[in-house]
Amino acid sequence: MSYGSIDAIKERCKKDGIEFWKAVQIEDCNERDVSEESSWKEMTRMWRIMCENVDTYEPDRVSRSGLVGKEGGLMEEYQKKGDTLCGDFMAKVMTVALKMGCNNACMKRIIAAPTAGACGVLPAVLIPYFKEHEVPEEKMVEAMYVAAGVGQVIANRAFLAGAAGGCQAEIGSGSAMAAAAICHVKGADAETMGHAAAMALKNLMGLVCDPVAGLVEVPCVKRNVGGAVNALAAADMALAGITSRIPVDQVIDAMREVGDKMDVTLRETGAGGVAASITGVEIAERIIQTD
């Protein structure tokens, strides 16, 4: 998927009279030299693994550090009580985001979307909607292509790794991918998907990567919730006709500029942000001692 911009994907859509997801799939086939059938089969496999991963969550299992693991179960219990501030659907979104983040911390199988640290955002946005509204699986696979296309453009123009650009590159990118993807599920056009991605990324621009003790656990797992909720908010704004005054490709470029200027202590080194707080340092020292 060698597109260098969202505009290039949209131009391909207009030129060939195809949808956004199809333009992404065609480039995937060209780049990997596979048939459309093979490409679709692989994307379907990843979608199904993503769905299965939610069900493999174990509420009593904690990470080796003991920092995270039970959050998904706690959120699910709270959701089932029916008295959440954000409503039942959003509580389910939060639950999936936490379950996937905890699965990653507990070394379970996950789909990096776009990274392991941001693995909960895309499934949290797509899977609850898929289940609630009984959306055909084919539409969800198309949404996966949309997410992949947005992610690839961000990778080409900026970065996806927290070590390169802070957590804006991980959770921020995942949120932009998810926002565009859910817009597709809702029947939006490429223009609307671009606005959703732009607003999602802008909302999280400057987000630092400050893992406590260098582990992708605190604050990473809970940030997946923030990324998922942000994606839905951005998607709803775009679907309402609200647009990003700054084009999505320019937002991505701005994200790269911000990441380049970010101090190294705020790029996955565990030397700044909450990782450098008194409690963060105490946790790191405890983990070092127990190891």
BADREN-183310 format. One line per field, with one value per atom (N, C-alpha, C): atom name; x, y, z; residue in one letter. Coordinates in steps of 0.2 Angstrom, whole numbers, always signed. Layout:
atomo	c(CA, ...)
X	c(X, ...)
Y	c(Y, ...)
Z	c(Z, ...)
residuo	c(A, ...)
END
This chain:
atomo	c(N, CA, C, N, CA, C, N, CA, C, N, CA, C, N, CA, C, N, CA, C, N, CA, C, N, CA, C, N, CA, C, N, CA, C, N, CA, C, N, CA, C, N, CA, C, N, CA, C, N, CA, C, N, CA, C, N, CA, C, N, CA, C, N, CA, C, N, CA, C, N, CA, C, N, CA, C, N, CA, C, N, CA, C, N, CA, C, N, CA, C, N, CA, C, N, CA, C, N, CA, C, N, CA, C, N, CA, C, N, CA, C, N, CA, C, N, CA, C, N, CA, C, N, CA, C, N, CA, C, N, CA, C, N, CA, C, N, CA, C, N, CA, C, N, CA, C, N, CA, C, N, CA, C, N, CA, C, N, CA, C, N, CA, C, N, CA, C, N, CA, C, N, CA, C, N, CA, C, N, CA, C, N, CA, C, N, CA, C, N, CA, C, N, CA, C, N, CA, C, N, CA, C, N, CA, C, N, CA, C, N, CA, C, N, CA, C, N, CA, C, N, CA, C, N, CA, C, N, CA, C, N, CA, C, N, CA, C, N, CA, C, N, CA, C, N, CA, C, N, CA, C, N, CA, C, N, CA, C, N, CA, C, N, CA, C, N, CA, C, N, CA, C, N, CA, C, N, CA, C, N, CA, C, N, CA, C, N, CA, C, N, CA, C, N, CA, C, N, CA, C, N, CA, C, N, CA, C, N, CA, C, N, CA, C, N, CA, C, N, CA, C, N, CA, C, N, CA, C, N, CA, C, N, CA, C, N, CA, C, N, CA, C, N, CA, C, N, CA, C, N, CA, C, N, CA, C, N, CA, C, N, CA, C, N, CA, C, N, CA, C, N, CA, C, N, CA, C, N, CA, C, N, CA, C, N, CA, C, N, CA, C, N, CA, C, N, CA, C, N, CA, C, N, CA, C, N, CA, C, N, CA, C, N, CA, C, N, CA, C, N, CA, C, N, CA, C, N, CA, C, N, CA, C, N, CA, C, N, CA, C, N, CA, C, N, CA, C, N, CA, C, N, CA, C, N, CA, C, N, CA, C, N, CA, C, N, CA, C, N, CA, C, N, CA, C, N, CA, C, N, CA, C, N, CA, C, N, CA, C, N, CA, C, N, CA, C, N, CA, C, N, CA, C, N, CA, C, N, CA, C, N, CA, C, N, CA, C, N, CA, C, N, CA, C, N, CA, C, N, CA, C, N, CA, C, N, CA, C, N, CA, C, N, CA, C, N, CA, C, N, CA, C, N, CA, C, N, CA, C, N, CA, C, N, CA, C, N, CA, C, N, CA, C, N, CA, C, N, CA, C, N, CA, C, N, CA, C, N, CA, C, N, CA, C, N, CA, C, N, CA, C, N, CA, C, N, CA, C, N, CA, C, N, CA, C, N, CA, C, N, CA, C, N, CA, C, N, CA, C, N, CA, C, N, CA, C, N, CA, C, N, CA, C, N, CA, C, N, CA, C, N, CA, C, N, CA, C, N, CA, C, N, CA, C, N, CA, C, N, CA, C, N, CA, C, N, CA, C, N, CA, C, N, CA, C, N, CA, C, N, CA, C, N, CA, C, N, CA, C, N, CA, C, N, CA, C, N, CA, C, N, CA, C, N, CA, C, N, CA, C, N, CA, C, N, CA, C, N, CA, C, N, CA, C, N, CA, C, N, CA, C, N, CA, C, N, CA, C, N, CA, C, N, CA, C, N, CA, C, N, CA, C, N, CA, C, N, CA, C, N, CA, C, N, CA, C, N, CA, C, N, CA, C, N, CA, C, N, CA, C, N, CA, C, N, CA, C, N, CA, C, N, CA, C, N, CA, C, N, CA, C, N, CA, C, N, CA, C, N, CA, C, N, CA, C, N, CA, C, N, CA, C, N, CA, C, N, CA, C, N, CA, C, N, CA, C, N, CA, C, N, CA, C, N, CA, C, N, CA, C, N, CA, C, N, CA, C, N, CA, C, N, CA, C, N, CA, C, N, CA, C, N, CA, C, N, CA, C, N, CA, C, N, CA, C, N, CA, C, N, CA, C, N, CA, C, N, CA, C, N, CA, C, N, CA, C, N, CA, C, N, CA, C, N, CA, C, N, CA, C, N, CA, C, N, CA, C, N, CA, C, N, CA, C, N, CA, C, N, CA, C, N, CA, C, N, CA, C, N, CA, C, N, CA, C, N, CA, C, N, CA, C, N, CA, C, N, CA, C, N, CA, C, N, CA, C, N, CA, C, N, CA, C, N, CA, C, N, CA, C, N, CA, C, N, CA, C, N, CA, C, N, CA, C, N, CA, C)
X	c(+4, +0, +4, +7, +12, +9, +3, +1, +5, +6, +10, +6, -1, -5, -13, -17, -24, -27, -24, -27, -25, -20, -18, -23, -25, -30, -37, -39, -45, -45, -39, -39, -39, -37, -37, -45, -48, -55, -59, -58, -61, -60, -53, -51, -54, -54, -56, -63, -67, -73, -74, -69, -69, -70, -71, -72, -64, -64, -58, -54, -58, -56, -53, -56, -54, -48, -47, -40, -35, -36, -31, -29, -35, -34, -30, -31, -27, -20, -18, -11, -8, -12, -9, -8, -12, -11, -5, -4, +2, +8, +8, +14, +17, +12, +14, +13, +11, +10, +6, +0, -5, -12, -16, -23, -27, -33, -37, -41, -42, -45, -40, -33, -28, -28, -28, -28, -34, -40, -46, -46, -43, -43, -39, -33, -28, -31, -35, -38, -43, -47, -52, -50, -44, -41, -39, -36, -34, -40, -46, -52, -54, -54, -57, -52, -46, -41, -43, -44, -45, -51, -56, -63, -61, -58, -56, -52, -48, -43, -47, -53, -57, -60, -61, -64, -59, -53, -47, -45, -48, -46, -48, -43, -44, -44, -50, -50, -46, -44, -40, -33, -31, -24, -21, -15, -11, -4, -2, +5, +10, +16, +21, +23, +23, +24, +19, +13, +7, +4, +6, +3, -4, -5, -12, -14, -20, -23, -30, -32, -39, -44, -41, -45, -51, -50, -55, -61, -60, -65, -69, -65, -68, -73, -71, -75, -81, -80, -86, -91, -89, -94, -97, -94, -97, -102, -100, -105, -111, -111, -116, -121, -119, -123, -128, -127, -131, -132, -127, -127, -121, -118, -112, -114, -109, -110, -110, -107, -106, -111, -115, -120, -117, -121, -120, -115, -116, -112, -104, -104, -97, -94, -97, -94, -92, -95, -93, -86, -86, -80, -74, -75, -70, -68, -73, -71, -66, -68, -64, -57, -57, -50, -46, -49, -45, -43, -48, -46, -40, -40, -35, -28, -28, -22, -19, -24, -22, -19, -22, -20, -13, -11, -5, +0, -1, +3, +4, -1, +0, +2, +5, +9, +4, -2, -7, -6, -10, -9, -14, -11, -15, -13, -17, -16, -13, -7, -5, -9, -11, -16, -15, -10, -4, +1, +1, +7, +4, +8, +5, +3, +6, +4, -3, -5, -11, -16, -15, -19, -26, -28, -35, -40, -37, -41, -46, -43, -47, -52, -50, -55, -61, -59, -64, -69, -67, -72, -76, -73, -76, -80, -78, -81, -87, -88, -94, -100, -98, -103, -105, -100, -101, -107, -106, -110, -117, -117, -123, -128, -125, -129, -129, -126, -126, -124, -118, -115, -112, -113, -110, -103, -100, -93, -89, -92, -88, -87, -92, -91, -86, -85, -80, -73, -72, -66, -64, -69, -68, -65, -68, -66, -59, -57, -50, -45, -47, -43, -43, -48, -48, -43, -44, -39, -32, -31, -24, -21, -26, -24, -22, -26, -24, -17, -17, -11, -4, -5, +1, +3, -2, +0, +3, +1, +4, +11, +12, +19, +23, +21, +25, +27, +22, +23, +26, +25, +27, +30, +26, +29, +23, +24, +19, +22, +29, +32, +32, +31, +32, +39, +43, +51, +53, +49, +50, +47, +40, +36, +32, +33, +28, +22, +18, +12, +7, +7, +3, +4, +10, +11, +8, +6, +3, -4, -6, -13, -16, -13, -15, -17, -12, -13, -18, -18, -24, -30, -31, -37, -40, -35, -36, -39, -35, -37, -44, -45, -52, -58, -56, -61, -63, -58, -60, -63, -61, -64, -72, -73, -80, -85, -82, -86, -87, -83, -84, -90, -90, -95, -102, -102, -108, -110, -106, -108, -105, -100, -97, -93, -92, -87, -80, -76, -69, -67, -71, -70, -71, -77, -79, -74, -72, -67, -60, -58, -52, -53, -59, -60, -60, -63, -63, -56, -52, -45, -41, -42, -39, -41, -47, -49, -47, -47, -45, -37, -33, -26, -25, -28, -27, -28, -34, -36, -30, -26, -21, -14, -13, -7, -3, +3, +8, +8, +4, +3, +10, +13, +20, +19, +25, +26, +30, +27, +30, +29, +31, +29, +33, +29, +32, +36, +42, +47, +48, +47, +48, +44, +38, +34, +27, +25, +19, +13, +12, +7, +3, +8, +5, +9, +6, -2, -5, -1, -3, -10, -11, -17, -23, -23, -29, -29, -24, -24, -27, -28, -31, -39, -41, -48, -49, -44, -44, -44, -40, -40, -46, -49, -56, -61, -62, -67, -66, -60, -59, -60, -59, -61, -68, -72, -79, -82, -79, -81, -79, -73, -71, -75, -77, -81, -88, -91, -98, -98, -92, -92, -92, -88, -87, -94, -97, -103, -109, -108, -113, -112, -106, -105, -99, -97, -91, -85, -81, -75, -69, -63, -57, -54, -53, -51, -44, -40, -33, -34, -32, -33, -29, -31, -28, -21, -19, -12, -7, -10, -6, -6, -11, -12, -6, -6, -1, +6, +7, +14, +15, +10, +11, +13, +10, +11, +18, +21, +28, +33, +31, +35, +35, +29, +28, +33, +32, +36, +44, +46, +53, +56, +51, +53, +53, +49, +48, +55, +56, +62, +62, +68, +69, +66, +66, +63, +56, +53, +45, +44, +49, +48, +50, +46, +47, +53, +56, +62, +61, +55, +53, +57, +59, +63, +60, +54, +50, +43, +39, +31, +30, +25, +23, +28, +32, +37, +42, +43, +48, +45, +38, +35, +38, +37, +39, +37, +30, +28, +30, +31, +33, +40, +45, +51, +51, +47, +47, +45, +40, +37, +43, +47, +52, +58, +59, +64, +62, +55, +53, +53, +52, +52, +59, +64, +71, +73, +71, +73, +70, +64, +61, +63, +66, +69, +76)
Y	c(-6, +0, +6, +8, +13, +20, +22, +29, +33, +39, +44, +49, +49, +54, +51, +54, +52, +55, +61, +64, +59, +56, +51, +45, +43, +38, +41, +47, +49, +51, +53, +54, +47, +42, +35, +33, +35, +33, +37, +43, +47, +44, +43, +41, +35, +30, +23, +22, +26, +25, +20, +19, +14, +17, +13, +16, +16, +19, +20, +14, +9, +3, -1, -1, -4, -2, +5, +8, +5, +4, +2, -5, -9, -16, -17, -13, -14, -13, -8, -7, -12, -15, -21, -26, -28, -33, -32, -25, -24, -24, -22, -22, -29, -33, -40, -45, -43, -47, -53, -51, -56, -55, -59, -58, -55, -52, -48, -53, -59, -65, -66, -67, -68, -62, -56, -51, -50, -52, -52, -57, -63, -68, -67, -63, -62, -56, -51, -46, -49, -54, -57, -61, -64, -68, -63, -58, -53, -50, -49, -47, -52, -58, -63, -65, -64, -65, -59, -53, -47, -49, -51, -53, -59, -64, -69, -67, -62, -60, -57, -54, -51, -56, -62, -67, -71, -71, -74, -71, -65, -61, -65, -65, -68, -63, -61, -56, -57, -63, -64, -64, -64, -64, -57, -56, -50, -51, -45, -45, -47, -49, -51, -46, -39, -34, -33, -35, -35, -28, -24, -17, -17, -22, -22, -29, -29, -36, -36, -34, -35, -29, -24, -18, -20, -24, -26, -29, -33, -37, -32, -27, -22, -18, -16, -12, -15, -22, -26, -26, -28, -28, -22, -16, -10, -8, -10, -9, -13, -19, -24, -21, -17, -14, -9, -7, -2, +5, +7, +14, +18, +17, +21, +28, +32, +39, +40, +36, +37, +33, +29, +24, +17, +13, +6, +4, +7, +6, +8, +14, +17, +13, +11, +6, +0, -3, -9, -7, -1, +1, +1, +4, +5, -2, -7, -13, -17, -17, -20, -17, -10, -7, -9, -10, -12, -19, -24, -31, -32, -28, -29, -27, -21, -18, -23, -26, -31, -37, -39, -45, -44, -38, -37, -37, -34, -34, -41, -45, -52, -57, -54, -58, -62, -60, -64, -62, -66, -64, -58, -53, -47, -45, -41, -38, -31, -30, -23, -18, -13, -9, -1, +2, +0, -3, -3, -6, -10, -14, -18, -13, -8, -3, +0, +1, +4, -2, -8, -13, -13, -9, -9, -4, +1, +6, +4, +1, -1, -6, -12, -17, -14, -9, -6, -2, +1, +5, +0, -5, -9, -15, -18, -24, -23, -19, -18, -15, -11, -9, -15, -19, -25, -29, -30, -35, -31, -25, -22, -21, -20, -18, -24, -30, -35, -34, -30, -28, -34, -34, -40, -40, -46, -46, -43, -43, -40, -33, -29, -22, -21, -25, -24, -25, -30, -31, -25, -23, -16, -11, -10, -5, -6, -13, -14, -12, -12, -9, -2, +1, +9, +11, +7, +8, +7, +2, +0, +6, +8, +14, +20, +22, +28, +27, +21, +19, +19, +17, +17, +24, +28, +35, +39, +37, +40, +38, +31, +28, +31, +33, +35, +43, +47, +54, +56, +51, +53, +47, +44, +38, +35, +28, +25, +22, +23, +21, +26, +25, +29, +32, +27, +29, +34, +35, +40, +46, +46, +52, +53, +49, +49, +45, +45, +41, +44, +50, +52, +48, +45, +41, +34, +32, +25, +26, +28, +29, +34, +40, +45, +42, +38, +35, +30, +26, +21, +24, +30, +33, +36, +39, +41, +35, +30, +24, +22, +21, +19, +24, +30, +35, +35, +34, +33, +27, +21, +15, +14, +17, +17, +21, +27, +31, +27, +23, +18, +14, +11, +6, +10, +16, +20, +23, +21, +23, +30, +32, +39, +38, +44, +44, +46, +46, +46, +53, +58, +65, +65, +62, +62, +58, +52, +48, +52, +56, +60, +65, +69, +73, +70, +64, +60, +59, +56, +55, +61, +66, +73, +75, +75, +77, +73, +66, +62, +63, +64, +64, +71, +76, +83, +83, +79, +79, +76, +72, +68, +70, +76, +78, +80, +78, +80, +75, +70, +65, +61, +61, +59, +51, +48, +41, +40, +39, +39, +32, +27, +20, +19, +18, +17, +11, +11, +6, +3, +7, +5, -1, -2, -7, -4, -8, -5, -7, -4, -6, +1, +5, +11, +17, +22, +22, +20, +15, +13, +10, +5, +2, +6, +11, +15, +20, +22, +27, +24, +17, +14, +16, +17, +19, +26, +30, +37, +38, +33, +33, +31, +26, +23, +28, +31, +36, +42, +44, +50, +49, +42, +41, +41, +39, +39, +46, +50, +57, +61, +59, +62, +60, +53, +51, +54, +54, +57, +65, +68, +75, +75, +71, +71, +69, +64, +61, +67, +71, +77, +82, +82, +87, +92, +91, +95, +93, +98, +97, +99, +96, +98, +104, +110, +115, +114, +110, +108, +101, +100, +94, +88, +82, +77, +76, +76, +75, +81, +87, +92, +91, +88, +86, +81, +76, +71, +74, +79, +82, +86, +89, +93, +88, +82, +77, +75, +74, +73, +78, +84, +90, +90, +89, +89, +83, +77, +72, +73, +76, +77, +82, +87, +91, +89, +83, +80, +78, +80, +78, +70, +68, +60, +57, +61, +58, +56, +59, +58, +54, +50, +45, +38, +35, +28, +26, +31, +29, +28, +30, +29, +34, +39, +44, +51, +51, +57, +56, +62, +61, +57, +53, +49, +44, +42, +37, +40, +47, +50, +53, +51, +54, +50, +52, +49, +41, +41, +34, +30, +33, +29, +27, +31, +28, +23, +23, +18, +12, +12, +6, +3, +7, +4, +1, +4, +1, -5, -6, -12, -18, -16, -21, -24, -19, -21, -25, -24, -28, -35, -35, -42, -46, -43, -47, -49)
Z	c(+0, +0, +0, -6, -6, -7, -6, -6, -1, -4, +0, +3, +2, +4, +4, +8, +8, +2, -1, -7, -13, -13, -18, -18, -12, -12, -15, -13, -15, -23, -25, -33, -36, -34, -37, -37, -31, -31, -36, -37, -42, -49, -50, -57, -59, -55, -56, -54, -51, -49, -44, -39, -34, -27, -22, -15, -12, -7, -3, -2, +1, +3, -3, -8, -14, -17, -17, -19, -15, -8, -4, -5, -6, -8, -14, -19, -26, -25, -21, -19, -15, -11, -7, -12, -16, -21, -25, -28, -32, -28, -22, -18, -16, -14, -12, -17, -23, -29, -28, -25, -24, -27, -27, -30, -25, -28, -24, -19, -21, -17, -11, -13, -8, -3, -5, -1, +4, +1, +5, +10, +8, +13, +19, +18, +23, +28, +25, +29, +33, +30, +34, +40, +39, +44, +50, +48, +53, +57, +53, +57, +62, +60, +64, +70, +69, +75, +80, +77, +81, +86, +82, +86, +91, +89, +94, +100, +99, +104, +110, +108, +114, +118, +115, +119, +123, +121, +125, +131, +133, +138, +145, +150, +156, +162, +165, +170, +176, +177, +183, +182, +176, +174, +174, +177, +177, +173, +172, +168, +173, +171, +175, +180, +178, +183, +188, +187, +191, +191, +186, +185, +182, +177, +173, +172, +170, +168, +170, +175, +178, +175, +172, +170, +165, +161, +156, +160, +164, +168, +172, +176, +180, +176, +170, +166, +163, +162, +159, +165, +171, +177, +178, +177, +178, +172, +166, +160, +161, +164, +165, +170, +174, +179, +176, +170, +167, +170, +173, +176, +174, +168, +166, +164, +165, +163, +155, +152, +144, +140, +144, +140, +139, +137, +137, +131, +125, +120, +121, +123, +125, +130, +135, +140, +137, +132, +129, +125, +122, +118, +123, +129, +134, +136, +137, +139, +134, +128, +122, +122, +123, +122, +128, +134, +140, +139, +137, +136, +132, +126, +121, +124, +127, +130, +135, +139, +145, +141, +136, +132, +130, +128, +125, +131, +137, +142, +145, +144, +147, +142, +136, +131, +127, +127, +123, +115, +111, +104, +102, +99, +97, +90, +87, +81, +82, +80, +80, +76, +78, +74, +76, +74, +70, +74, +81, +85, +90, +94, +99, +105, +106, +111, +110, +104, +102, +99, +101, +99, +100, +105, +108, +104, +101, +98, +93, +87, +82, +83, +87, +88, +93, +97, +102, +98, +93, +89, +84, +81, +76, +79, +84, +86, +90, +94, +98, +93, +88, +83, +78, +77, +73, +76, +83, +86, +88, +89, +91, +85, +79, +73, +68, +70, +66, +58, +58, +52, +48, +41, +38, +38, +39, +40, +34, +28, +23, +23, +26, +28, +33, +38, +43, +40, +35, +32, +27, +24, +20, +25, +31, +36, +38, +38, +40, +34, +28, +23, +23, +25, +26, +31, +37, +42, +40, +36, +34, +29, +25, +21, +24, +29, +33, +37, +40, +44, +39, +33, +29, +26, +25, +24, +29, +35, +41, +42, +41, +41, +36, +30, +24, +26, +28, +29, +36, +41, +48, +51, +56, +60, +64, +65, +69, +76, +77, +83, +88, +95, +100, +101, +99, +100, +95, +90, +84, +85, +87, +88, +94, +99, +105, +104, +109, +108, +103, +101, +96, +89, +89, +83, +84, +90, +91, +92, +98, +100, +95, +93, +89, +82, +79, +73, +73, +78, +79, +79, +82, +83, +76, +72, +66, +61, +62, +58, +59, +66, +68, +66, +67, +65, +58, +53, +46, +45, +48, +47, +49, +55, +57, +53, +50, +45, +39, +37, +31, +33, +38, +40, +40, +42, +42, +35, +30, +23, +21, +24, +23, +17, +13, +8, +10, +5, +7, +10, +8, +10, +18, +19, +26, +31, +28, +32, +33, +28, +29, +34, +35, +40, +47, +47, +54, +56, +51, +53, +55, +52, +53, +60, +62, +69, +74, +73, +78, +79, +74, +75, +78, +76, +79, +87, +89, +96, +100, +97, +101, +100, +96, +94, +100, +100, +105, +111, +110, +116, +116, +122, +124, +125, +124, +126, +132, +137, +144, +148, +145, +149, +155, +161, +167, +167, +169, +170, +163, +158, +151, +148, +152, +150, +146, +141, +138, +142, +148, +152, +155, +159, +162, +159, +156, +155, +149, +145, +139, +138, +142, +142, +142, +147, +147, +142, +139, +133, +127, +127, +121, +122, +128, +129, +126, +128, +126, +118, +115, +108, +105, +107, +105, +105, +111, +112, +108, +107, +103, +96, +94, +87, +85, +90, +89, +89, +93, +94, +87, +84, +78, +72, +72, +67, +67, +73, +74, +71, +73, +70, +63, +60, +53, +49, +52, +50, +50, +55, +56, +51, +47, +42, +45, +51, +53, +50, +47, +44, +47, +46, +48, +44, +47, +43, +40, +43, +41, +37, +31, +27, +31, +30, +34, +33, +26, +25, +28, +29, +32, +40, +42, +49, +51, +46, +47, +47, +43, +42, +49, +51, +58, +63, +63, +68, +68, +62, +61, +64, +63, +65, +73, +76, +83, +86, +83, +85, +85, +79, +78, +84, +86, +91, +98, +99, +105, +109, +115, +118, +119, +119, +119, +125, +131, +137, +136, +131, +130, +124, +122, +116, +118, +122, +124, +128, +131, +135, +142, +144, +151, +156, +153, +157, +158, +156, +156, +158, +158, +159, +166, +165, +172, +174, +169, +170, +175, +175, +179, +185, +186, +193, +199, +205, +211, +211, +210, +210, +204, +198, +192, +193, +196, +198, +203, +208, +213, +210, +206, +202, +198, +195, +191, +195, +201, +205, +208, +210, +212, +207, +201, +196, +195, +195, +194, +199, +205, +211, +211, +209, +209, +203, +198, +192, +194)
residuo	c(M, M, M, S, S, S, Y, Y, Y, G, G, G, S, S, S, I, I, I, D, D, D, A, A, A, I, I, I, K, K, K, E, E, E, R, R, R, C, C, C, K, K, K, K, K, K, D, D, D, G, G, G, I, I, I, E, E, E, F, F, F, W, W, W, K, K, K, A, A, A, V, V, V, Q, Q, Q, I, I, I, E, E, E, D, D, D, C, C, C, N, N, N, E, E, E, R, R, R, D, D, D, V, V, V, S, S, S, E, E, E, E, E, E, S, S, S, S, S, S, W, W, W, K, K, K, E, E, E, M, M, M, T, T, T, R, R, R, M, M, M, W, W, W, R, R, R, I, I, I, M, M, M, C, C, C, E, E, E, N, N, N, V, V, V, D, D, D, T, T, T, Y, Y, Y, E, E, E, P, P, P, D, D, D, R, R, R, V, V, V, S, S, S, R, R, R, S, S, S, G, G, G, L, L, L, V, V, V, G, G, G, K, K, K, E, E, E, G, G, G, G, G, G, L, L, L, M, M, M, E, E, E, E, E, E, Y, Y, Y, Q, Q, Q, K, K, K, K, K, K, G, G, G, D, D, D, T, T, T, L, L, L, C, C, C, G, G, G, D, D, D, F, F, F, M, M, M, A, A, A, K, K, K, V, V, V, M, M, M, T, T, T, V, V, V, A, A, A, L, L, L, K, K, K, M, M, M, G, G, G, C, C, C, N, N, N, N, N, N, A, A, A, C, C, C, M, M, M, K, K, K, R, R, R, I, I, I, I, I, I, A, A, A, A, A, A, P, P, P, T, T, T, A, A, A, G, G, G, A, A, A, C, C, C, G, G, G, V, V, V, L, L, L, P, P, P, A, A, A, V, V, V, L, L, L, I, I, I, P, P, P, Y, Y, Y, F, F, F, K, K, K, E, E, E, H, H, H, E, E, E, V, V, V, P, P, P, E, E, E, E, E, E, K, K, K, M, M, M, V, V, V, E, E, E, A, A, A, M, M, M, Y, Y, Y, V, V, V, A, A, A, A, A, A, G, G, G, V, V, V, G, G, G, Q, Q, Q, V, V, V, I, I, I, A, A, A, N, N, N, R, R, R, A, A, A, F, F, F, L, L, L, A, A, A, G, G, G, A, A, A, A, A, A, G, G, G, G, G, G, C, C, C, Q, Q, Q, A, A, A, E, E, E, I, I, I, G, G, G, S, S, S, G, G, G, S, S, S, A, A, A, M, M, M, A, A, A, A, A, A, A, A, A, A, A, A, I, I, I, C, C, C, H, H, H, V, V, V, K, K, K, G, G, G, A, A, A, D, D, D, A, A, A, E, E, E, T, T, T, M, M, M, G, G, G, H, H, H, A, A, A, A, A, A, A, A, A, M, M, M, A, A, A, L, L, L, K, K, K, N, N, N, L, L, L, M, M, M, G, G, G, L, L, L, V, V, V, C, C, C, D, D, D, P, P, P, V, V, V, A, A, A, G, G, G, L, L, L, V, V, V, E, E, E, V, V, V, P, P, P, C, C, C, V, V, V, K, K, K, R, R, R, N, N, N, V, V, V, G, G, G, G, G, G, A, A, A, V, V, V, N, N, N, A, A, A, L, L, L, A, A, A, A, A, A, A, A, A, D, D, D, M, M, M, A, A, A, L, L, L, A, A, A, G, G, G, I, I, I, T, T, T, S, S, S, R, R, R, I, I, I, P, P, P, V, V, V, D, D, D, Q, Q, Q, V, V, V, I, I, I, D, D, D, A, A, A, M, M, M, R, R, R, E, E, E, V, V, V, G, G, G, D, D, D, K, K, K, M, M, M, D, D, D, V, V, V, T, T, T, L, L, L, R, R, R, E, E, E, T, T, T, G, G, G, A, A, A, G, G, G, G, G, G, V, V, V, A, A, A, A, A, A, S, S, S, I, I, I, T, T, T, G, G, G, V, V, V, E, E, E, I, I, I, A, A, A, E, E, E, R, R, R, I, I, I, I, I, I, Q, Q, Q, T, T, T, D, D, D)
END
